[in-house]
Amino acid sequence: MSDSEVWEMDDDEIIGESMLRFRDQSHLRMITSTYLLSKLVMIQHKSHRRPRMNTGAGTSNLLAGIQACDKRHGIDSLSALSTAKPGKVVNITYSEAAHCALIALRCAHNQRPFNIVNDPLYEAEVRMLHPGTTLPLAETVSRDTQLLYHEISRSVKDHFLKLDGGIHIVLDGWSAPIIAAYLGLVVVWYERGQIFRAILEFIRLKESHTGKYLAQQVGECLKRFGLSQRLVSICMDNAANCNKLAEELPRLIPTFQGMKVRVRCMAHILNLVAKMFMSFFWKKAKTKNKHVVVDDMLYSNRDDTQDEDSVADPEAEDDERVMADDDGHETFNQASILDVHERAIWEMEEKGIIADDDEYKLLATIMPKIAGLARRLHDSPTLQETFEQLIDANRDFDGTKRALDRRVPTRWNSDFLCLQAHVYFRPVIEQMTNVSTYGLQSYALSEEQWKVVHDIRDILTIFKAATDLFSKAEVPLIVDVLPVLWDLRLSLEAVVEDKHNVLSNIIRIAAQAAVLMIDKYTVFTEDCEVYWIATVMCPDRKLKWFKGRVEDYPNEIKRIRKMVVNRWKESYEKYRNWDADSSAEDSEPSNPWLRKAEPVSSSSMEITEDEINAYLSARPVSPAEVKAAGGYMKWWESKLERLPGLARMAMDYVSAPASSVDAERAFSVGRRQINFMQHNMSSNTFKARMGLGSWVESPLFPGIEEATSILGQKIREKGKSED
């Protein structure tokens, strides 16, 4: 600031204006009152002073002093908010703008309502810590949140423009409590060999959710953030409009490969395969079709009834709806569900494995009884209290678990938890179901049914490990899909074969139906090159990994190799390091006596004109080498300088997400951001809360100082307008 600008200001105004113009965070930590106060506070190291007109000089001495002082006192730096772990305290110097920024960020990131500032106890706490502080209005916090989202979105765009690698998006739809439909768009990218993800935008859907309309919304969003040319893959569930979206998007983004890079949510696939297996242990509702003709149109009225002697649970019908709603290439409707059942029964009959009607009837009541008993206990405080008393009276229980798990129709793993709890509490359950006083006799299981319960529980553990892998907090990766599908298939085939002859025939038939489901979705993966390229670009797998895992191995390897080479030539060969080729050739003079029995026998790849084929021909490296490097991404990161094109291709595909769990988790956050009592929250405010809250703890967030600067500018402009 020049003398003419500050001539009419007093000292405090000069200091305040200077602080807002400083570009480096270190000035915000300097004490400006008096030299004596600074000397006393920073007594453990030399104090640093700077004349007002000398702010253009370097700040390394200030930063060094601050860092030494912070380290001595265990205080985090000001910019740590964007990298701090959840729950870690960050020390920030007070200013009105910084305070407003923190309130807005807290509401967005921690799903707090804006009217938290109206809480008298919160106001008392703030004034106790900093007397004289005036809290902003809830309406001001809402406007600040939208302003921060709008301005920081520019920083998000700039951040992506500085990166070279590709990005992936995860999509899913959601209906908010305010009766509005949104498309959640989560972006997955990598930096320095590490994978990150964040909500890019929650898109308000105002028209019918056709694939064409969804493609338009996604394309516009990616263009706003400068990501349209960087899109590698899209992960979605199995709805039909998702396929249409993938087909339409290349018309808006020509570089996008369409169905070749449309990834199906692996967690969803596993859920459907497991539910197909479990569907054999539910008693189906009887359906009667009555056909009527109205105005020359044929209508079918369904009359669903249930056997009177069953304890059939209404959740069985929910199961059928869940499986019928899934639409992988329109193969999963009610007719195809029955088709898989009938095909599994027919194929097992060919092997001599037959189940009679009595066995079907006996086993079909297992899950209705188990789920029904859990629901009865949860709905009856008296029965639940009796259940807990029996647990306390039994010394075999440690008392940590005191209830049966309830079943969730849309999640197969709730079946596993129900069965596990039933086996665990068997003594107590038999006590209650064998006594007429409680009225629970219809939920009693026979000895044969108990054996099947144990067997089903053990078989479901096959699915549990895979489901846990693709539902974890970290990004589930595409490189795990094919190995998991093949391992799952091998395990289920062992159940089908049952060499020890210990399983019920229906269990073996159910396992065969699950195998057919895996085959159905494995066929879908053949349309998507991401699964295959990602597997090949794992340096410890390459093409050799497919040996013994695919039929017609020679032809399949040719197909996969051609797929990988074509993608290299079309998209990544242009990034190769041509200078490295010539330098490698010049550094090694030719030797007429040098001979090699196998030109490419080492796992270390030489740089050649045919870089991709050299990689494919080299031996796979050891898994230990990949692990020592820190995983596939870190291994390829170390090769980026020497093999930029190949490393970029590998990291673009290896980083692809395999599950839409991230989008579903975003919806869970959305339910906390807005509830049924917040009808006045606008769509723009909700979108800002979701985006800003997700960015705070990702590399996309520019730091609290940037947020402070944005709101500081707003406060100054407001002050000038009032003057």
N, C-alpha and C positions, 0 to 999 in steps of 0.2 A: 504494500500500500504506500502511496506517495504522501508527502506532507499535506498537499492540498486536500486529499481525501479525508484525512484524519484531523484537520485543523480545528474543526468545530466539535470534535468528540472529546469526552473525558477519558481518563485512563482505562476505566473498566470497559468502555465501549470499544476502545482501540484494541485491547487485549481480546475481547470477544470476537470482533471481526477478524482479527489476525488468526485466531484459532480455527475459524471456519474455512479460511483460505489455505491453511497448511495442507500440503499434499501427503506428508508422511505422518504416520500414527504416533511417532515418538513425541511430537510437540504436545499432544493431548495429555501426556503423562507428566509434563513439567509443572511444577508449582510456581505460580506467577505472583504471589502476594508480595513477599519480601525476600531478600537474600537470606536474612536470618532464619526465617521459617524453612526455607529450602535446605539450609545447612543443617538444621536440627532434624528434619525428617529424613534426609538422605545422608545421615551422619556416618554410615558404614562404608561409604566410598566417596570419591571426590564429586562435588557438585558441578553441574555444567550450566553455564549461563550463555545467553545468546542475545546480542543487540537486536532490536526490532528490525532494523534495516538490513540485517545480515542473514535473513532467512533463506536466501538462495544458496548458501554454502551447504556443504555436505552435512549429513546428520548421523554419520556412522558413530561419532563419539557419543552422541546422545543415546543411540540404540544400544551401544555397548554398555553404557552405564545402566540403562533400564534393564537389559537382560541380566546383568550381573546382580542387580538389586532384586529382580523378580526371582531369580534362581535361589538367592539366599533366603527369600521369604516364602518360596513355594507358590508364587502367583503366576497365573497364565498371562500371556500377552493379549493385547486388545484384539488382534486379528484371529484369535484362537477359536472364536465362536463357530466358524464354518468347518473346523476340523476337530473340535472337542467331542469327546465321547458323551453319549447321553448321561445326564446326571452330573457331569463335571462342571464345577463352578468357574466362571470366567469373570475376571475383575475388569470393570469398565468405569472410567471417570464420568461423573455425573454431568449431564447437560440436558436441557429440555428436549432437544432433538433426540439424543441417545435414549432418554427415558421413554419417549413416545415410540421410538423404533423397537425397543425391547418389549413394550406392551403389545404392539402389533405382532411381532414375531412370536411372542409367547402364546397369544391367542391362536395363531395359525398353526404353530408347530405342536402345541400341547392340547389342541382342540378345546380351548377355553372360550366361553361366550364373551362378547365384547362388553357386556354390562358388568363384567367383573370389577370394572373401575368404579361402579356404584356401590360396592360393598363397603360399609362404614369401617369394618375391621381392617380391610385392606388399605383404605385411606389413612386410618390411624397408624398402621405399620409404616407406610411410606413417609408420613410426616414425622414419625418418631426417628426414622433413619436419616431423613433430610428435611429439617424444618422449613416450612414455607413453600413446599412443593405443591403445585396445583395439578391435579390429575385431569387428563383430557376427558371429554365426554365420550360415551359409547359410540355416538355417531361419528365423532372425530377418529376414533380407533378404526372404525369401519372404513372411512375414507383413506386413512393412512395405509391400511392393508391393501386397498386397491391401488393406491399410488405406488407403494413399494413393489407390488406384483408387476405393474405396468413398466416401471423403470428398470427393475432388476431383470425382467424378461429380456431386455436389451443386452444386459451383461451375460445372460445365459446364451443368447445367440452368438455373441462375440466369443464366448468360451468355446463353443463348438466349432467356430470358424478357425480357431487356432489349432484344432486337432486334425490329424490326418486319417485316422481309422474310420471304418464304417460304424453304423449304429443299427440297432434292432428296436422294434417296438412291440409291446404287448398290449393287446386290446381286449376289452370286455365291456358289456353294457350294464347299466345300473339305473334303477328308478329311485329317485330321492324321495324322502318323506314329504317334500313340498309338491308332490305330484309333478315331477319333472324328470325327463329321461336324459341320461348323460352317457357319453362314450368315454370311458377312462383310457387315457393313452399314457403308458409308462415307457420311457426311453431307457435303453440299456446300451452302454458304451464302455470303452476301456481307455485308460491312461496309464502309462508307465508299467504296463503289464498287469494292471489291476482292473477288475470289472466293477462298474458302478451302475446304479439305476436310480431313477427319480421320476416323479409324475411330471410329464411335460405339459399336459393340459387336460382339463375335464371339459369335454365338448358338449354343449347343450344341443340336444337333438330335437328339432322342431317339426320334422316330417316323418313319414313312415320309414321304418328302419330297413329299407332295401339296401342291397349290396352297393348299388350305384350311388345312392345318397351317402352312405357311410364312407365310400371311397373318396367322394368329393370333400367331405369334412376332414378326413385324414390327410389328403393331399394338400389342402389349404393350410392346415396346421403345420405340416412339415415345411412348407414353403415359408411361412412366417418366421420360423426358427432357422431357416437356412439349411435344412437337413434333407431336402428332397433328393439330392444327388448322392447322399451318403447311406441311404436305406439299403440294408442287406437282406433282412428277413422280417417277417411278421408272425408272431405267435398268437393264435386265437383258439377258441374252443371249436366244437364240431357243428355249429349251426350252419344252415345252408347259406344264409346271407354273408357269412364269413368267406365262403368260397367265392361268392359273387364279388365281394370286395376285392379279393386278391386278383380276380380276373379283370376288374375294371381299373384298378389303380395304375397299371402300366400305361393306360391312355393319358393319364395326368402326369405320371412320372416315368418317362420312357426307359430310364436306366433300371427300373424295378423289374424283376424277373417273373412276377406273377405267381402262378401256382408252383413254380419251381422252388420258390423260397417261402411258401406258405407252411408254417410249422404248426402242428396240432399239439394242443396242451397235453403233455404226457400224464399229468396228474388226473386229468379228466378221463383219459384212455384207461388208466389203471383202475379208476373208479368203476367204469363200465364193465371191464373184464371181471373184476371182483364181484360186482353185482349180478353179472350173468351167472357166475358160479353159485352165488347165494340164492338166486331165484328158484332153485330146485327145492329149497327148504321153506317155501312159503305156500300156504294154501290159497290157490287162485279163486277169485270170485267167478261164479258161473254167469255167463253172459248169454242173454237171449236177444236175438235180433228180430224186430218186427218191422216189416217193410210196408210203407204206405205210399200212395201216389197222390200228389197234390199239384195241380196245374201242369200235368204231364211230366213232373219231375219226381224221381224216385228218392225217398228219404228213408233213413234207417234209424229206428228208435231203439237204443240199447237199454236192456233191463238187467241190471246187475244185482244178483242175489247171492247169498252165502249160505253154506250148509248150517243148519240149526245147531248141530252138535259140535261146531267148531268154536274156537276162541279167536277166530280170524281177526287180525289186527288191520285197521283201515290203512296202516302204513304200507301194506302190501300193494294196494292200489297206487299209492304214491310212488312206489318203486317202479311200477310199470310206466307211469307217466314220465318219470325221470329218464328211463331208458328210451322211451318212445320220442321224447323231445330231442334227444341227441340225433343229429342228422349228418353223419359222415357220408358224404356223397349220396344222401337220401336213402341210405340202406338201413337206417335205424328207426323204423316205425314198428307199430305193434305186430304187423305181419312178419317182419323180418326177425323179430324176437322169437316168435313161435317157430320160425323157420330154423333158427339156430338150435333151439330145443330139439325139434324133430330130427334135424340132421345129426345132432350128437347122439340121440337115441338110436337112429338107424345105423350110424357108423359103429357104435358099440355092439349093436346086435350082430353086425357082420363079424365081430371078434368073439361072439358068444357071450357077451356081457348083457344080461337082460334083468330088468327089475319089474316085479309084478305090481299089480294095482295096490295090494295091501302094503307093500313096502313104500310106495309113493305116498299113500295116505298117511302112513305112520310118520314118515320123515317130513311131510309137508306141514305138519303142525308144530314142528320144533321151534322155529323162529317166532311164530305168532304167540306161542306160550311164553317164551323168554321175554320178548318185548312187551307182551301184555302184562306179565307179572311186574316188571320194572315200572310200568306206567301206573298200575294199581297202587303200588307202594308209595310212589311219589305223589299221587293224588289223594292219598289217605294218611293224614297225620297220625291217626291211631295205629294203622298197620305199620307205618314207618317206625313209630316209637317201639312197637313190639319187636320189630326186626332188629333194632339197635340194642334192645335189652337182651335178646338172644345172642347177639354178637358179644356183648359184655360178659355173658355167662359162659362163653366158650373160650377156653384158654389157648386154642389154636390160632386165634386172631389177635393181632397186636393193637387193634383199635384205630389205626390210622385211616382205614377205609371203612365207611359205615353206610354205604348205599349202593344199590344196583345202578349200573350205568343205563341211561335212557338212550333209545335209538333215534338217530337222525336219518330219515329216509334218503336224503341226498348224499350221504357220506357212508361208504361201505365200512370204513374203519370203526364206525359206531357199532356195527354188527360184531366186529372182533372184540370190542370192549364189553359189549353185552355178554358174549359167550365167556369171555375171560372172567368177568365178575360172577357169572352164574356158576362156573366151575369152582371159583374161589370160595363162594358162600354156599356151596352145595349142602353141607350139614344143616345150616339155618333154613335154607329154602325147603328142604325136605321136611323139617319140623313144621313149617307153616303150611305147606301144601297137603300134608297128611292129616291135618286137624280140621274137622268140619267147622269149628268155631270161627275161623277166619274167613270161610267161604272162598278158599283159593284152590279147592281140589281140582278144578278144571285146568290149572296151570302145572299140575304134577307131571313129571317126566318118567317114563318107564326106564328100566335098566338099559334096554337096547338104545333108547333115545339118548341116555346119558353118554353111552359110548360114542355115538355119532357126534354129540356135542364136543367131546374131547378131540375127536378126529378133525372136525371142521375147524375148531380153534387152531389146531396145529398147522393145518393147511393154509389158513389165512395168514399165518406168520410169513409165508412166502410173499404175499402181497405187501405186508407191512413194511419190510425193509425198503422195498422199491418206492412205496408211497411216501415214506419219511424222506427219502432222498430227493424227491421232486416236490416236496412241500416245505423244505427247510427255508430258514430266513435268508441264506445266501442265494444268489441267482442259480437255479438249477440249470445245468448246461446241456446242450444238444449232444455232446460227445458221450453222454451216459445213456442215451435213449436206446440205441441198437443193442449194446451189451445187456441192458436190463431186460429188454424184450426177449432176447434169445435165452438168457438165463432163466427168466420166468417161464418160458415155454418148455425148457428142459425139465424144470421142477414139476410142472403140471403134467408133462408126459410121464414122469416117474409115478405120479399119482394114478394116471390112467392105466399104466401097466400093472402097478401093484404086485410086484414080484413076490412079496411076502403073503399076499392074499389075506390081508387083515382089514380091508376097507369095505364099506357097503358099496354095492353096485351103483347106487344112485350117486354116491360121492364120485365115483370114477366117471360116470356119465356127465356129471356137472363139471368135472375137470376137463373133459373133452370139449364141452361147450365153451369153456374159457379159452382153450387152445384155439378153437375156431375164431373166437373174437380177436385173439392176438394176430392170427393170420390175416384177418380182415384189415386190421390197422397197419400191419407190416406192409401189405399191398399199397396202402395209402402213402407210406413213406417212400415208396419207389418213385412217386410223382414229384417228390421234393428232394432236390439235390443237396440241401443243407446237411441232412443226416449223413450222407455218404461222404461228402467232401470234408466235413468236420472230422469224421472218423479217420479218413486217410491222412489228414493234416496233423494228426496226433503222432509225433515222431517215434513213439514206442509201439505204434500199431501199423500204420501205413496199409498197403494192400494185403500184406501177409496176414493181417488179423482176420480177414474174411475166409481164409482157408479152413474148411471143415464147418463153416457156419452158413454157407450159401449153397444152394443146389446149382449144378452145372457150373462149377467153379471157374473153369477156363473162360467161358463166355461171359460170365458175370464180372470177372476181373477186367476183361477187355472193355465191358460197358462202363464200369466204374472209372477205370483209368481214362477212357475217352472223355467222360464227364468232367473229371478234374482238369485234364489238359485243356479242354475247350474253355472252361471258366478262367483258367490262367491266361490264355491267349486273348480272350475277350476283355478281361477286366484288370489284370494285374501285371502282365508282362511289361507294360509301359512304365512301371515303377522300378524295374530292376536297375541295378547299379552297373552300368556299362563300363565305367571307369575301373571298377574292381576287376572286371574281366581282363582288360589289357594289362593292368598292373600285376595280376597274378601270372599272366603269361610271360611278362617281361622279367619277373623276379626269378623264374626258373628256366635257365638255359637248357636247350634240348640236349639229351645224352643219347648217342646212337647205340650204346650198350645196355640201356635200361630196358628191362622187360617186366611185364606184369601178367600173371596167369589169369587174374580176374580184374579187369579194369575198374570195376566198381564193387569192391568187396568190403570197404570200410563203412562204418556208420557215419563217419564225418564226410559231409558232402563238399566236393570241390565246386567252385564257381565255373560254370561252362556256359556256352551259348544256349544250351538246352537245359535251363535251370530246373524246370519242373520235372523233366524226365530223369535228371540226375538225382533229384530228391527221391522220386518214386523207386528208383533202382537201388539206391543205397540201403544197407541193412537197417532195420529199426534200431534205435538206441535203446538202452536198458531203461525200464521203468524207474530204477534207482536214480539214474541221471536226471530224469524229468523231475522226480521228487526233490532231489537235491537243489535243483534250480528254482524250486518254489511252485511247480505246476506247469501246465502247458503254456499259459500266457507268459509267465516269467521266462520260460525256456526260449520261446520265440522272441521275446523282447530283447534277449541277449544277442539274437541273430539279426536284429533290425538294421544295424548299420552296415553289416556285410551283405545281407540278403534282403534289402528293403521290400522288394516286390513279393517274394515268397513269404516273408514274415508277416507282411500286411495281410496277404490272402489267408494265411493260417489263423491269425488273430481275429480277423473279421468273421471267420466261420466257427472257430472254436469258442468264441465268446457268445454265440447265439443262445438265447434262453430257450428252455424246453418246456416251460410251464407258464400258464397265465395266472399263477398264484399271486404274482406281484400286483396285478390289476385287482384281484379279489381282495387283497390286503388293503389296497387303496380305498376300496368301497367300505371296508370296515372302519377306516379312518373317517370316511365321509359320513357314516352314521353317527360318529361322535362330533363331527363338525356342524351338523345340522340335524335336529330331531323334530318330532311331530309338533313341538310347541313353538317352533321358530318359523312360522308361516311368512313373516315379513322379510326374511333374508332373500335378497335378490340373487339371481343367477350369477351375475358378475362378482358379487361378494363371495359367494360360495366357491366359484372357480379360483378367485384370488387366494382364499384361505387354503385350498387344497394344493395349489401350485407352490405358493410361498412356503407353506409348512413343510413340504417335501424337499425343497431346495436348501433349507437352512443347514442341514448336516451333510450336504454333498459338496463336491468341488465346484458346483455351479454357483454357490452362494459367494458373492464377492467380499463378504465380511461385514461386521456390524458397523465399521466406520463408513462404508458406502451407504448403508441404510440410514445412518445418522446424517450423512451429507445430504441425502435426498430430502429427508424431512426438515433438515436445517434450512435448506433453500426454500421450502414451502413456508416455514415460519418467518423467514426474512421477507419474503414477498408479501405475506399477510401483514407484517408490521408496516411495510412501506405503503400498502393500500390504505391502512387505517390512518396513517399520518396524512 
